Amino acid sequence: MESLTRQQYELPEIRSLDLENLSVTISAPPPPTAEELLEALHQRVREKASRRERKPGEAIAWGDEVECDFITLCEGRILPGGIRRSARLEMREFLHLPGFIEGIVGMPTFSAKTFELTLPPDYVNSEVAGKRATFYLEARRVYQVEPLPLDDREALNRAGLGESVEEALERIAEQIDEEQGEALLVEATQAVLAELAERIDLPVPDAAVDEELRLTWEHSEGVVLEGKGFSREMVALSLAGFLADPQHRQEAELRIKVGLALGAVASEHGLAPDEECARNLLEAAAGGAEVTPKVARESLKLEHEGPEQLARAALYQKAVEFVVARAHIEVED
């Protein structure tokens, strides 16, 4: 299949990039609804509830938390976005896909199962809405979670939410406001970088986009499909579909252009990563991996290209900060 064949390519060389009049407008998120606040309260109380990991072979029950990989197929092909790795699912009614949770409840812990469902008429992928789909699911880890009412004072205290539902909802609203502020900063940064990338008028080779997407696929859908017993043809179709998806290609091209743009900015303005930036990145990586910064630093030394990768990431971050500091960002209500 031609689309699966790696091809040589050469990225355009960007020597200079205009940073003048870099301006973006983004929309502020609306305040959370009462339903969203109650759902957030449910999740925060549940996070602090006592739990027990089920042993292999124990049946999954309603209220459990299941860590699983699953794959969705329809008409003999894997649906776009139909592969999830290490998804965490609460065993309660799933309104968007009736019958899905029911297909999991009763499975033995640490087992695999294939079951079929008819996709609802309002399914997110309109092309397959109303059609029969097959789900392959592996339940890797399962936790029995203590069921708690939302007005349980001890549970609210344990979650750091006060002693009443009213107080808890107020605190959650404040937390969501803070989270939305952080998300808005990320969105603003992404918008500035996208605007910067638009200033590159040279085309990105299709082969470069293919390679970017291939690497993304290998670390996402490819990892899940590995060792699952799917035919080579099915795996190849998954990769081909991933490479052909218009949204994926647009996002990959944007990532490449952003990288080229930031590289040009760093070179033109003599930017260099500093120790603080590298340390912050290392601490963030350590937090994500749930290890100490010292362990992360030692692991990095053992990797062949680890220090170079950290230096590149720190330089990337430095260039991002340099560009965003020079942009005008307007937030609309």
C-alpha positions in Angstrom: 0.0 0.0 0.0 1.7 3.2 -1.2 0.5 5.3 1.7 2.3 3.0 4.1 5.7 3.3 2.4 8.2 5.7 4.1 9.4 8.3 1.7 12.3 10.7 1.9 11.5 14.4 2.3 13.1 17.8 3.0 11.4 20.4 5.2 11.4 24.0 4.0 14.1 26.2 5.6 12.8 29.2 7.5 15.5 31.7 8.3 13.4 34.6 9.6 9.8 35.2 10.8 8.0 38.4 11.4 6.6 38.7 15.0 5.0 42.1 14.5 1.2 42.5 14.9 0.8 39.0 16.3 -2.7 39.1 17.6 -5.4 36.5 18.5 -8.9 36.6 20.0 -10.2 33.7 22.1 -13.5 33.2 23.9 -13.8 32.8 27.6 -15.5 29.6 28.7 -19.0 29.9 30.2 -19.5 29.3 33.9 -20.3 25.6 34.8 -24.0 24.6 34.8 -25.7 23.1 37.9 -25.4 19.7 36.3 -21.7 20.1 35.6 -21.1 21.1 39.2 -22.9 18.1 40.6 -21.0 15.8 38.2 -17.7 17.4 39.4 -18.8 16.9 43.0 -19.5 13.3 42.3 -16.1 12.8 40.8 -14.2 14.5 43.6 -16.0 12.6 46.3 -15.4 9.4 44.4 -11.7 10.1 44.0 -11.2 10.1 47.8 -13.5 7.1 48.5 -11.9 3.9 49.8 -11.2 1.4 47.1 -10.0 -2.2 46.7 -8.3 -3.6 43.6 -10.1 -6.7 42.5 -8.2 -9.9 42.0 -7.9 -11.5 38.5 -11.1 -13.5 37.9 -13.3 -11.4 40.1 -16.5 -10.2 38.4 -16.7 -6.5 37.5 -19.7 -4.9 39.3 -21.8 -1.7 39.0 -19.9 1.2 40.6 -16.4 -0.3 39.9 -13.7 1.7 38.1 -12.3 -0.2 35.2 -8.9 0.6 33.5 -9.2 -0.9 30.0 -8.1 -0.9 26.4 -10.9 -1.1 23.8 -11.4 -1.1 20.1 -14.5 -0.2 18.1 -15.1 -1.8 14.7 -18.0 -1.4 12.3 -18.5 -3.0 8.9 -15.1 -4.7 9.2 -13.0 -1.6 9.9 -11.8 0.2 13.0 -13.7 3.4 13.4 -11.7 6.7 13.5 -11.0 7.4 17.1 -12.3 4.0 18.0 -9.1 2.9 19.8 -8.6 3.8 23.5 -5.7 2.9 25.6 -5.8 2.8 29.5 -9.3 4.3 29.5 -10.8 4.6 33.0 -14.5 3.9 33.0 -16.9 4.2 35.9 -19.5 1.4 35.8 -22.7 3.4 35.6 -25.2 4.1 32.9 -23.6 5.6 29.8 -26.2 7.7 28.1 -24.2 8.3 24.9 -23.9 4.6 24.2 -26.6 2.5 25.8 -25.6 -1.0 26.5 -21.9 -0.4 26.5 -21.4 -0.5 30.3 -23.8 -3.4 30.5 -21.5 -5.3 28.2 -18.6 -4.9 30.6 -20.3 -5.6 34.0 -19.9 -9.2 34.9 -16.6 -9.6 33.0 -13.8 -11.3 35.0 -11.1 -8.9 36.1 -8.0 -9.1 33.8 -9.9 -10.7 30.9 -10.9 -9.8 27.4 -14.4 -9.8 25.7 -15.9 -9.1 22.4 -19.6 -7.9 22.2 -21.9 -6.1 19.8 -24.2 -3.1 20.1 -26.3 -1.0 17.7 -24.9 2.5 17.7 -27.5 5.1 18.6 -29.0 7.4 15.9 -27.2 10.4 17.4 -23.8 8.7 17.5 -20.9 11.1 17.2 -19.8 9.5 13.8 -22.9 10.1 11.7 -21.7 7.7 9.0 -22.1 4.7 11.2 -25.0 5.9 13.4 -27.7 3.3 13.8 -25.4 0.5 12.5 -24.1 -2.6 14.3 -20.7 -2.2 15.9 -18.3 -4.7 17.5 -16.3 -3.8 20.7 -13.2 -5.6 21.7 -12.3 -4.8 25.4 -9.5 -5.8 27.7 -10.1 -5.1 31.4 -6.6 -4.6 32.9 -7.3 -3.3 36.4 -10.5 -3.0 38.3 -11.3 -1.2 41.5 -14.2 -1.7 43.8 -15.1 1.8 45.0 -17.0 2.6 48.1 -20.4 4.1 47.2 -20.9 7.4 49.0 -23.8 9.9 49.0 -22.9 13.4 47.9 -24.0 14.9 51.3 -21.9 12.6 53.4 -20.0 15.0 55.7 -17.0 12.8 56.2 -16.7 12.2 52.5 -16.8 15.9 51.8 -14.2 16.6 54.4 -12.0 13.9 53.0 -12.2 15.5 49.6 -11.4 18.9 51.0 -14.8 20.3 50.1 -16.1 21.4 53.5 -19.1 19.9 55.4 -22.1 20.6 53.3 -23.2 20.2 49.7 -23.6 24.0 49.4 -20.1 24.7 50.6 -18.7 21.9 48.4 -20.4 23.3 45.3 -19.0 26.8 46.0 -15.5 25.4 46.4 -15.8 23.3 43.2 -17.0 26.4 41.3 -13.9 28.2 42.5 -11.7 25.3 41.5 -13.3 25.1 38.0 -12.8 28.8 37.6 -9.1 28.4 38.3 -8.9 25.3 36.0 -10.7 27.3 33.2 -8.1 30.1 33.7 -5.3 27.7 33.2 -7.0 26.1 30.2 -7.6 29.6 28.7 -3.8 30.3 29.0 -3.1 27.0 27.1 -5.7 27.9 24.5 -4.2 31.4 24.0 -0.8 29.9 23.6 -2.0 27.4 21.0 -3.8 30.2 19.1 -0.7 32.4 19.1 1.4 29.5 17.8 -1.2 28.7 15.1 -1.2 32.3 14.0 2.6 32.2 13.9 2.5 29.1 11.8 0.2 30.8 9.3 3.1 33.2 8.5 5.0 30.3 6.9 3.8 30.3 3.3 6.0 27.4 2.1 4.3 24.0 1.8 5.0 21.1 4.1 5.8 17.9 2.1 3.1 15.2 2.3 5.8 12.7 3.3 6.6 14.8 6.3 3.0 14.9 7.4 2.8 11.1 6.8 5.8 10.5 9.1 4.5 12.8 11.8 1.2 10.9 11.8 2.9 7.5 11.6 4.8 8.2 14.8 1.7 9.5 16.5 -0.2 6.3 15.4 2.6 4.0 16.7 2.4 5.6 20.1 -1.4 5.6 20.3 -3.5 3.2 18.2 -0.6 1.1 17.2 0.3 0.3 20.8 -3.2 -0.9 21.6 -3.4 -3.0 18.5 0.0 -4.7 19.1 -0.4 -8.3 20.3 -4.2 -8.3 20.1 -4.3 -10.9 17.3 -5.7 -8.6 14.6 -4.7 -9.4 11.1 -1.9 -7.5 9.3 -4.5 -6.2 6.9 -6.6 -4.8 9.8 -3.6 -3.1 11.4 -2.6 -1.7 8.0 -6.1 -0.3 7.5 -6.0 1.4 10.9 -2.8 3.1 10.0 -4.0 4.0 6.5 -7.2 5.5 7.9 -5.2 7.5 10.5 -2.9 8.9 7.8 -5.9 9.8 5.5 -8.0 11.5 8.1 -8.2 15.2 7.1 -8.3 16.6 10.6 -5.3 14.5 11.6 -3.4 15.7 8.6 -4.3 19.4 9.3 -3.1 19.0 12.9 0.1 17.3 11.9 0.9 20.0 9.4 0.3 22.6 12.0 2.6 20.9 14.5 5.4 20.7 11.9 4.9 24.4 10.9 4.9 25.5 14.6 8.2 23.6 15.1 9.8 25.2 12.0 8.6 28.6 13.2 9.9 28.3 16.7 13.2 27.0 15.4 13.5 30.1 13.2 12.7 32.4 16.1 15.2 30.7 18.4 17.9 30.9 15.8 17.2 34.5 14.8 17.0 35.9 18.3 19.8 33.7 19.8 17.6 31.9 22.3 19.0 29.2 24.5 17.4 27.0 27.2 18.3 27.8 30.8 18.6 25.5 33.7 15.4 26.6 35.3 13.4 25.8 32.2 14.9 22.3 31.9 14.3 21.7 35.6 10.6 22.7 35.3 10.2 20.3 32.4 11.9 17.5 34.2 9.7 18.0 37.3 6.6 18.1 35.1 7.6 14.8 33.4 8.4 13.3 36.8 4.9 14.2 38.1 3.3 12.7 35.1 5.2 9.5 35.6 4.6 9.6 39.3 8.3 9.4 40.2 10.6 11.8 41.9 12.6 14.4 39.9 15.8 12.6 40.9 14.6 9.3 39.5 13.5 11.0 36.3 16.9 12.6 36.0 18.7 9.3 36.4 16.4 7.6 33.9 17.1 10.4 31.4 20.9 9.8 31.7 20.4 6.2 30.8 18.6 7.0 27.6 20.9 7.5 24.6 19.3 10.8 23.4 17.7 11.7 26.7 19.8 14.9 27.6 19.5 16.1 24.0 15.8 15.6 24.0 15.5 17.6 27.3 17.6 20.4 25.8 15.4 20.5 22.7 12.2 20.6 24.8 13.6 23.4 27.0 14.6 25.4 23.9 11.1 24.9 22.4 9.6 26.1 25.7 11.9 29.1 25.7 10.8 30.0 22.1 7.1 29.6 23.0 7.5 32.0 25.9 9.4 34.5 23.7 6.7 34.5 21.1 3.7 34.6 23.4 5.2 37.5 25.3 5.2 39.6 22.1 1.6 38.7 21.1 -1.6 40.6 21.8 -4.2 38.3 23.2 -7.8 39.4 23.6 -10.4 37.4 25.5 -14.1 37.8 24.6 -16.9 36.9 26.9 
